[in-house]
Amino acid sequence: MLWNRKPPPVHEKSRAVGVELTSTRARAVGVAAGKQRALLLEDPHEELPLFVSLERRTPDVGRVGYALCRKMPHAVCSNFLPTLTQPREWRAGRHVMTPEAALDLTLNKLRGPVAAESDTAVLALPAYLGPAQVTKLVAVATRLKFPLKGTAVAALALVADRAASLLAGKPAAPELAAPDVVPLRPGGSGPGLVAVIDADEFAVSGAVVSVERDRVKLLTSACWPKFAVKAWKDRLLDSISDRCVRLCRRDPRDSADAEQALFEQLDDSLDRVRTGQRVNLTLRTAHWFQDVIQQPEDFDSHCAALARGAAESVRDFLAEAGLPIHPRAVWLTHEAARLPGLVRHLHQNTPEGTAIEALPPNAVAQAAAALAPRWLAAELPRAHLDAMVPLAALDAPQGLHPGLRPAAPSGG
């Protein structure tokens, strides 16, 4: 009947879209009139996992690849973003997948939901990508007619988006900040510093950003591949499997299906453990099943060596960077903050008075979207933003179009 049909959705073309792209996944947020909403990149899911399945006749990226990464690892292409421009290949049957081909599949799949939402998109990228890799990525996006307006290092975009709150001494994520957080206030003798910690399939990475009145500037960055998210999940999978062996003398790693099923439960378990909840992991084959209950402290114990090593690497990185002052805050992206034990060990390895804060899942994508109006108004250079973002627009009167705001000197 005509009267109960829902009208088709109306896409607001004035909306800007920010896309966070890491070696693990993509997330996107549409922002318009001060409101934001997450895009469904793989309906009904908001995230698009960057795992390419080579099992079928046509390669596909997303959960179809994620569902095979333990069951048939030889038929999955993953962690390809850091290998752009390098002579790397994944072979399975008649398929030969290169990093560029995997990126082509990814951007082609992202183009649908992004272009349906807006014709203005900004990509936030990891700091470990080099200039040649970013150039290759932009070339692929241009060839596919992806609505790309600009690219920026994720840490720079994050700090630029929250600069006004930083300069006012407000926490990065008020809903997640601890009650004893010391506000970040730039010192009278120099800029305030923020360290941003991220994690993906390639590495745990860190970047230090200087916060000044007219700009934010990337001072230094580093990454530690031995602490990649994959290492933490490998450790959890082995520890939980060993626990299962002690309970019922059955090892889920002996069955590809059981190992894959356990692996797919880890993401939800990490989110639950982070909020202090216990988790019940179900291990099952055609002939047996076993429930393994884990407490948050169990996950911390399993990953203690990784958490300690990652936190010490961050500590040494900050100590050896030659910074004029200690960072006033350490921000962890959602992916980094849910690594068991990492936040606690960072607290132990940072100076007293440094705020440790966890950012919401869409923080990076939202920050990327916030840069889009400035590109449209020609306030930002067309080049990849990997060193500095001017903050002249912060002091403009409310309601004034970004293109009409007077530009303040950037100081370099």
C-alpha positions as CSV (number, residue, x, y, z in Angstrom):
1,M,0.0,0.0,0.0
2,L,1.3,3.4,-1.0
3,W,0.5,5.1,2.3
4,N,2.9,3.0,4.4
5,R,6.0,3.3,2.1
6,K,8.9,5.0,3.7
7,P,10.3,8.0,1.6
8,P,13.8,7.5,0.2
9,P,16.6,9.0,2.3
10,V,17.6,12.5,1.3
11,H,21.4,12.9,1.3
12,E,22.6,16.4,2.3
13,K,25.4,17.3,-0.1
14,S,26.6,20.1,2.1
15,R,27.7,17.5,4.6
16,A,31.4,16.8,4.9
17,V,32.7,13.2,5.5
18,G,35.8,12.4,7.4
19,V,37.3,8.9,6.9
20,E,39.9,7.3,9.2
21,L,42.0,4.8,7.4
22,T,44.4,2.5,9.2
23,S,46.0,-0.9,8.3
24,T,43.2,-2.5,10.3
25,R,40.0,-0.8,9.3
26,A,38.2,2.3,8.0
27,R,35.6,4.4,9.8
28,A,33.7,7.4,8.5
29,V,31.6,10.2,10.0
30,G,29.3,12.6,8.2
31,V,29.1,16.1,9.8
32,A,26.7,18.9,8.9
33,A,25.2,21.9,10.9
34,G,27.2,20.8,14.0
35,K,25.6,17.3,14.0
36,Q,27.5,14.1,13.2
37,R,26.6,10.5,12.4
38,A,28.6,7.4,11.6
39,L,28.3,6.0,8.1
40,L,27.6,2.3,7.6
41,L,30.6,1.3,5.5
42,E,29.5,-2.3,5.4
43,D,25.8,-2.3,6.2
44,P,24.8,-2.9,9.0
45,H,28.3,-2.3,10.4
46,E,30.1,1.1,10.8
47,E,33.6,-0.3,10.3
48,L,35.1,-1.8,7.2
49,P,37.8,-4.3,8.1
50,L,40.8,-4.1,5.7
51,F,41.0,-7.8,5.0
52,V,40.8,-9.0,1.4
53,S,39.4,-12.4,0.7
54,L,41.0,-14.2,-2.2
55,E,39.0,-17.4,-1.8
56,R,36.2,-16.6,-4.3
57,R,36.3,-15.8,-8.0
58,T,36.3,-12.1,-7.3
59,P,38.4,-10.6,-4.5
60,D,36.4,-8.7,-1.9
61,V,37.4,-6.6,1.1
62,G,35.6,-6.5,4.5
63,R,34.2,-9.1,6.8
64,V,34.3,-11.8,4.2
65,G,38.1,-11.6,4.5
66,Y,38.1,-11.1,8.2
67,A,36.0,-14.3,8.6
68,L,38.9,-16.2,6.9
69,C,42.0,-14.7,8.5
70,R,42.4,-17.6,10.9
71,K,40.6,-20.3,9.1
72,M,42.3,-19.8,5.7
73,P,45.1,-17.2,6.3
74,H,46.7,-18.1,2.9
75,A,43.6,-16.8,1.2
76,V,43.6,-13.4,2.9
77,C,45.4,-10.2,2.1
78,S,45.8,-7.9,5.1
79,N,48.1,-5.2,6.6
80,F,48.6,-3.9,3.0
81,L,48.5,-0.2,3.7
82,P,52.0,0.1,5.1
83,T,53.4,-1.8,2.1
84,L,52.2,0.6,-0.6
85,T,54.9,1.3,-3.2
86,Q,56.8,-1.9,-2.0
87,P,57.2,-5.1,-4.1
88,R,54.8,-7.2,-2.0
89,E,52.3,-9.8,-3.4
90,W,49.7,-12.1,-1.9
91,R,49.0,-15.2,-4.1
92,A,46.0,-17.5,-3.7
93,G,44.8,-19.7,-6.6
94,R,44.7,-17.5,-9.7
95,H,44.7,-14.3,-7.7
96,V,47.8,-12.1,-7.4
97,M,47.1,-9.2,-5.0
98,T,49.4,-6.2,-4.6
99,P,49.1,-3.4,-2.0
100,E,47.9,-1.0,-4.7
101,A,45.2,-3.5,-5.9
102,A,44.0,-4.0,-2.3
103,L,43.8,-0.3,-1.8
104,D,41.9,0.0,-5.1
105,L,39.3,-2.5,-3.7
106,T,39.1,-0.7,-0.4
107,L,38.5,2.8,-1.8
108,N,36.1,1.5,-4.4
109,K,34.0,0.0,-1.6
110,L,34.2,3.1,0.5
111,R,33.3,5.3,-2.4
112,G,29.6,4.1,-2.4
113,P,28.6,5.1,1.1
114,V,30.9,8.2,1.2
115,A,29.7,9.6,-2.2
116,A,26.1,8.9,-1.3
117,E,26.6,11.1,1.8
118,S,28.7,14.0,0.4
119,D,30.9,15.1,-2.4
120,T,33.5,16.3,0.1
121,A,35.7,13.8,2.0
122,V,38.9,14.0,3.9
123,L,41.2,11.1,4.8
124,A,43.0,10.8,8.1
125,L,46.1,8.6,7.7
126,P,48.7,7.0,10.0
127,A,51.8,9.0,10.6
128,Y,54.0,6.1,9.5
129,L,52.9,6.5,5.8
130,G,55.7,8.2,3.8
131,P,55.2,10.9,1.1
132,A,55.4,8.4,-1.8
133,Q,52.8,6.2,-0.2
134,V,50.4,9.1,0.4
135,T,51.0,10.2,-3.2
136,K,50.1,6.7,-4.4
137,L,47.0,6.6,-2.3
138,V,45.8,10.0,-3.6
139,A,46.4,8.8,-7.2
140,V,44.3,5.7,-6.7
141,A,41.5,7.8,-5.1
142,T,41.6,10.3,-8.0
143,R,41.5,7.5,-10.6
144,L,38.4,6.0,-8.8
145,K,36.7,9.4,-8.6
146,F,36.6,9.1,-4.8
147,P,35.3,12.5,-3.6
148,L,38.7,13.4,-1.9
149,K,39.3,17.0,-0.9
150,G,42.4,16.4,1.3
151,T,44.5,14.2,3.5
152,A,46.1,14.7,6.9
153,V,48.0,12.8,9.5
154,A,45.5,11.6,12.0
155,A,47.3,13.0,15.1
156,L,47.5,16.5,13.5
157,A,43.8,16.4,12.6
158,L,42.8,15.3,16.1
159,V,44.7,18.0,17.9
160,A,43.6,20.7,15.4
161,D,40.0,19.7,15.9
162,R,40.3,19.9,19.7
163,A,42.7,22.9,19.9
164,A,40.0,25.3,21.2
165,S,39.2,22.9,24.1
166,L,42.9,22.3,24.7
167,L,43.7,26.0,24.9
168,A,40.7,26.4,27.3
169,G,42.1,23.6,29.5
170,K,39.2,21.2,28.9
171,P,39.7,17.4,28.6
172,A,39.8,15.8,25.2
173,A,36.9,13.4,25.9
174,P,35.0,14.8,28.9
175,E,32.8,11.7,29.1
176,L,35.8,9.4,29.4
177,A,38.2,11.6,31.4
178,A,39.3,10.4,34.8
179,P,38.4,12.7,37.7
180,D,42.0,13.4,38.5
181,V,43.0,14.5,35.0
182,V,45.1,17.7,35.0
183,P,43.9,20.1,32.3
184,L,46.3,20.8,29.5
185,R,47.3,24.5,29.5
186,P,50.0,25.9,27.2
187,G,52.8,27.3,29.4
188,G,53.7,30.9,29.3
189,S,57.2,30.2,28.0
190,G,56.3,27.8,25.2
191,P,53.6,25.6,23.5
192,G,51.7,22.8,25.1
193,L,52.4,19.3,23.8
194,V,50.1,16.4,23.3
195,A,51.2,12.8,22.6
196,V,48.8,10.7,20.5
197,I,49.0,6.9,20.7
198,D,47.4,4.7,18.1
199,A,47.4,1.0,17.3
200,D,46.5,-1.1,14.2
201,E,47.6,-4.3,12.5
202,F,50.9,-2.8,11.6
203,A,52.1,-1.2,14.8
204,V,51.5,0.8,17.9
205,S,52.5,4.3,16.9
206,G,53.1,7.6,18.7
207,A,53.1,11.2,17.6
208,V,53.9,14.4,19.5
209,V,52.0,17.6,18.5
210,S,52.8,21.1,19.6
211,V,49.7,23.3,20.4
212,E,50.1,27.0,19.9
213,R,47.7,29.9,19.6
214,D,47.9,30.0,15.8
215,R,48.8,26.5,14.8
216,V,49.4,22.8,15.7
217,K,52.6,21.3,14.6
218,L,53.8,17.7,14.4
219,L,57.2,17.5,16.1
220,T,58.0,13.8,15.9
221,S,56.6,10.4,15.4
222,A,57.5,6.7,15.8
223,C,56.0,3.3,15.4
224,W,56.7,-0.1,17.0
225,P,55.6,-3.0,14.8
226,K,56.4,-5.7,17.4
227,F,53.4,-4.3,19.5
228,A,50.9,-4.4,16.6
229,V,47.3,-5.3,17.4
230,K,47.9,-8.7,15.8
231,A,50.4,-9.6,18.5
232,W,48.0,-8.8,21.2
233,K,45.2,-10.9,19.7
234,D,47.7,-13.8,19.1
235,R,48.6,-13.7,22.7
236,L,45.0,-13.6,23.9
237,L,44.0,-16.5,21.5
238,D,46.9,-18.6,22.8
239,S,46.2,-17.9,26.4
240,I,42.5,-18.6,26.2
241,S,43.2,-21.8,24.2
242,D,45.6,-22.9,26.9
243,R,42.9,-22.3,29.5
244,C,40.5,-24.4,27.4
245,V,43.0,-27.2,27.3
246,R,43.3,-27.1,31.1
247,L,39.5,-27.2,31.5
248,C,38.5,-30.0,29.1
249,R,41.7,-31.2,27.4
250,R,40.6,-29.8,24.0
251,D,42.5,-27.2,22.0
252,P,40.5,-24.9,19.7
253,R,43.7,-24.3,17.7
254,D,43.4,-27.9,16.4
255,S,40.2,-26.9,14.5
256,A,40.4,-24.0,12.0
257,D,36.7,-23.3,12.5
258,A,37.0,-23.2,16.3
259,E,40.1,-20.9,16.1
260,Q,38.3,-18.6,13.7
261,A,35.2,-18.4,15.9
262,L,37.3,-17.6,19.0
263,F,39.2,-14.9,17.1
264,E,36.0,-13.2,16.0
265,Q,34.9,-13.0,19.6
266,L,38.0,-11.0,20.7
267,D,36.9,-7.6,19.4
268,D,33.7,-7.6,21.5
269,S,35.6,-9.0,24.4
270,L,38.2,-6.2,24.3
271,D,35.4,-3.6,24.5
272,R,33.7,-5.4,27.4
273,V,36.9,-5.9,29.4
274,R,37.8,-2.3,29.0
275,T,34.6,-1.3,30.8
276,G,35.3,-3.8,33.6
277,Q,33.0,-6.5,32.5
278,R,33.8,-10.2,32.5
279,V,33.4,-12.1,29.2
280,N,32.2,-15.6,28.3
281,L,34.0,-17.0,25.3
282,T,32.3,-20.0,23.6
283,L,34.6,-22.6,22.0
284,R,32.8,-25.1,19.8
285,T,33.4,-27.8,17.2
286,A,31.2,-30.4,15.7
287,H,32.1,-32.8,18.6
288,W,32.6,-30.6,21.7
289,F,32.1,-27.2,23.2
290,Q,33.4,-25.3,26.2
291,D,32.7,-21.9,27.8
292,V,35.7,-20.0,29.0
293,I,35.0,-17.2,31.4
294,Q,37.6,-14.4,31.6
295,Q,37.8,-11.4,33.9
296,P,39.4,-8.1,33.0
297,E,42.5,-8.9,35.2
298,D,42.9,-12.2,33.2
299,F,43.2,-10.2,29.9
300,D,45.7,-7.9,31.6
301,S,47.7,-10.8,32.8
302,H,47.8,-12.4,29.4
303,C,49.1,-9.2,27.8
304,A,51.3,-7.9,30.6
305,A,54.6,-8.3,28.7
306,L,53.2,-6.5,25.6
307,A,51.6,-3.7,27.7
308,R,54.8,-3.2,29.6
309,G,57.0,-3.2,26.5
310,A,54.7,-0.8,24.6
311,A,54.5,1.6,27.5
312,E,58.3,1.6,28.0
313,S,58.7,2.2,24.2
314,V,56.4,5.2,24.5
315,R,58.3,6.5,27.5
316,D,61.7,6.1,25.8
317,F,60.4,7.8,22.7
318,L,59.2,10.8,24.6
319,A,62.4,11.0,26.7
320,E,64.7,10.8,23.6
321,A,62.7,13.2,21.4
322,G,64.4,16.3,22.8
323,L,61.1,17.9,23.7
324,P,61.3,21.3,25.5
325,I,58.7,20.2,28.1
326,H,56.8,17.1,29.0
327,P,53.6,16.4,27.1
328,R,50.7,17.8,29.1
329,A,48.5,15.0,27.8
330,V,48.6,11.5,26.3
331,W,45.6,10.7,24.1
332,L,44.9,7.1,23.1
333,T,42.7,6.3,20.2
334,H,39.9,3.8,20.8
335,E,41.9,1.0,19.2
336,A,45.0,1.7,21.5
337,A,43.0,2.3,24.7
338,R,41.3,-1.1,24.5
339,L,44.6,-3.0,24.5
340,P,44.7,-4.8,27.8
341,G,46.9,-3.2,30.4
342,L,48.3,-0.4,28.1
343,V,46.5,2.5,29.9
344,R,47.7,1.3,33.3
345,H,51.3,0.9,32.2
346,L,51.3,4.3,30.5
347,H,50.1,5.9,33.8
348,Q,53.1,4.2,35.5
349,N,55.6,5.4,32.8
350,T,54.5,9.1,32.4
351,P,55.3,12.1,34.6
352,E,52.9,13.0,37.4
353,G,50.5,15.6,36.1
354,T,50.3,14.2,32.6
355,A,46.6,13.5,31.6
356,I,46.0,10.1,30.1
357,E,42.7,10.1,28.1
358,A,40.9,7.7,25.8
359,L,39.2,9.1,22.7
360,P,35.8,7.9,21.4
361,P,35.8,5.5,18.4
362,N,34.8,8.2,15.8
363,A,37.2,10.9,17.1
364,V,39.7,10.7,14.2
365,A,37.0,10.5,11.5
366,Q,35.2,13.5,13.1
367,A,38.4,15.5,13.2
368,A,39.0,14.7,9.5
369,A,35.6,16.0,8.6
370,A,36.2,19.2,10.5
371,L,39.0,20.0,8.1
372,A,36.8,19.8,5.0
373,P,35.3,23.3,5.1
374,R,38.8,24.8,5.4
375,W,39.9,23.0,2.3
376,L,36.8,24.2,0.4
377,A,37.6,27.7,1.5
378,A,41.2,27.4,0.3
379,E,42.5,28.0,3.9
380,L,44.7,24.8,3.7
381,P,47.3,23.8,1.2
382,R,46.4,21.0,-1.3
383,A,49.4,19.0,-0.1
384,H,49.1,16.3,2.5
385,L,49.0,17.8,6.0
386,D,51.9,16.0,7.7
387,A,53.7,18.9,9.5
388,M,51.4,21.8,10.5
389,V,47.8,23.0,10.5
390,P,47.1,26.7,11.0
391,L,44.5,27.6,13.5
392,A,43.5,31.1,12.2
393,A,39.8,30.2,12.0
394,L,39.6,29.6,15.8
395,D,39.4,33.3,16.5
396,A,36.9,34.2,13.8
397,P,33.4,35.4,14.8
398,Q,30.8,32.7,15.1
399,G,28.7,32.2,12.0
400,L,31.3,33.8,9.6
401,H,32.0,31.6,6.6
402,P,35.5,30.0,6.8
403,G,36.5,31.6,3.5
404,L,35.8,35.1,4.9
405,R,37.9,34.6,8.1
406,P,41.2,36.6,8.1
407,A,44.2,34.4,8.1
408,A,46.7,34.8,10.9
409,P,50.4,34.3,10.2
410,S,51.3,30.6,10.8
411,G,54.9,31.2,11.9
412,G,56.2,28.6,9.5
